[in-house]
């Protein structure tokens, strides 16, 4: 009984930094906006007037240990 083992040629693809940079910038921008609304938005600089966004992310603020009271 003979065993035949084949090893496939495995190529690891490379991603050029020029293709990755726009996506990294987009992710950074979205993360910064989300962090702003969760951490700094107290209703004073809110896009809609009032404290609506503050109330929507209230539990997230406590989860991330941001003071809000």
C-alpha atoms as a printed R data frame, in Angstrom:
   type eleno elety resid chain resno       x      y      z
1  ATOM     1    CA   UNK     A     1   0.000  0.000  0.000
2  ATOM     2    CA   UNK     A     2   1.472  3.287 -1.005
3  ATOM     3    CA   UNK     A     3   0.529  6.666  0.278
4  ATOM     4    CA   UNK     A     4   0.490  9.543 -2.138
5  ATOM     5    CA   UNK     A     5   0.593 12.934 -0.528
6  ATOM     6    CA   UNK     A     6   0.351 16.035 -2.603
7  ATOM     7    CA   UNK     A     7   1.364 19.370 -1.216
8  ATOM     8    CA   UNK     A     8  -0.494 22.190 -2.903
9  ATOM     9    CA   UNK     A     9   1.381 25.293 -3.872
10 ATOM    10    CA   UNK     A    10   0.009 27.840 -1.468
11 ATOM    11    CA   UNK     A    11   0.478 31.484 -2.339
12 ATOM    12    CA   UNK     A    12  -0.200 34.152  0.234
13 ATOM    13    CA   UNK     A    13  -1.668 37.208 -1.463
14 ATOM    14    CA   UNK     A    14  -0.153 40.577 -0.723
15 ATOM    15    CA   UNK     A    15  -2.212 43.744 -0.471
16 ATOM    16    CA   UNK     A    16  -0.457 46.910 -1.631
17 ATOM    17    CA   UNK     A    17  -0.555 49.752  0.882
18 ATOM    18    CA   UNK     A    18  -2.018 52.072 -1.767
19 ATOM    19    CA   UNK     A    19  -5.132 49.887 -1.912
20 ATOM    20    CA   UNK     A    20  -5.366 49.561  1.853
21 ATOM    21    CA   UNK     A    21  -4.907 53.233  2.802
22 ATOM    22    CA   UNK     A    22  -8.336 54.552  1.657
23 ATOM    23    CA   UNK     A    23 -10.126 51.805  3.581
24 ATOM    24    CA   UNK     A    24  -8.034 52.462  6.678
25 ATOM    25    CA   UNK     A    25  -8.849 56.174  6.457
26 ATOM    26    CA   UNK     A    26 -12.561 55.431  6.117
27 ATOM    27    CA   UNK     A    27 -12.538 53.095  9.127
28 ATOM    28    CA   UNK     A    28 -10.636 55.693 11.168
29 ATOM    29    CA   UNK     A    29 -13.125 58.433 10.224
30 ATOM    30    CA   UNK     A    30 -16.157 56.318 11.133
31 ATOM    31    CA   UNK     A    31 -14.544 55.238 14.410
32 ATOM    32    CA   UNK     A    32 -13.738 58.861 15.293
33 ATOM    33    CA   UNK     A    33 -17.333 59.926 14.625
34 ATOM    34    CA   UNK     A    34 -18.711 57.076 16.723
35 ATOM    35    CA   UNK     A    35 -16.275 57.880 19.534
36 ATOM    36    CA   UNK     A    36 -17.340 61.548 19.415
37 ATOM    37    CA   UNK     A    37 -21.020 60.722 19.708
38 ATOM    38    CA   UNK     A    38 -20.440 58.276 22.552
39 ATOM    39    CA   UNK     A    39 -17.872 60.226 24.546
40 ATOM    40    CA   UNK     A    40 -18.090 63.959 23.944
41 ATOM    41    CA   UNK     A    41 -21.630 64.676 22.813
42 ATOM    42    CA   UNK     A    42 -23.512 66.205 25.736
43 ATOM    43    CA   UNK     A    43 -26.201 67.906 23.703
44 ATOM    44    CA   UNK     A    44 -24.322 71.213 23.427
45 ATOM    45    CA   UNK     A    45 -22.651 70.481 20.096
46 ATOM    46    CA   UNK     A    46 -25.181 67.931 18.980
47 ATOM    47    CA   UNK     A    47 -26.188 67.959 15.317
48 ATOM    48    CA   UNK     A    48 -29.876 67.643 16.207
49 ATOM    49    CA   UNK     A    49 -30.775 70.042 18.989
50 ATOM    50    CA   UNK     A    50 -31.421 68.635 22.426
51 ATOM    51    CA   UNK     A    51 -30.021 65.583 24.137
52 ATOM    52    CA   UNK     A    52 -31.426 62.884 21.837
53 ATOM    53    CA   UNK     A    53 -28.065 61.393 20.856
54 ATOM    54    CA   UNK     A    54 -26.904 61.493 24.473
55 ATOM    55    CA   UNK     A    55 -29.930 59.470 25.504
56 ATOM    56    CA   UNK     A    56 -29.512 56.996 22.634
57 ATOM    57    CA   UNK     A    57 -25.922 56.183 23.584
58 ATOM    58    CA   UNK     A    58 -26.388 56.516 27.343
59 ATOM    59    CA   UNK     A    59 -25.849 52.828 28.138
60 ATOM    60    CA   UNK     A    60 -22.847 52.693 25.807
61 ATOM    61    CA   UNK     A    61 -21.300 55.556 27.745
62 ATOM    62    CA   UNK     A    62 -21.611 53.600 30.988
63 ATOM    63    CA   UNK     A    63 -20.292 50.441 29.319
64 ATOM    64    CA   UNK     A    64 -17.192 52.322 28.129
65 ATOM    65    CA   UNK     A    65 -16.790 54.073 31.532
66 ATOM    66    CA   UNK     A    66 -17.406 57.593 30.252
67 ATOM    67    CA   UNK     A    67 -18.893 59.826 32.922
68 ATOM    68    CA   UNK     A    68 -22.193 61.407 31.981
69 ATOM    69    CA   UNK     A    69 -23.967 62.232 35.253
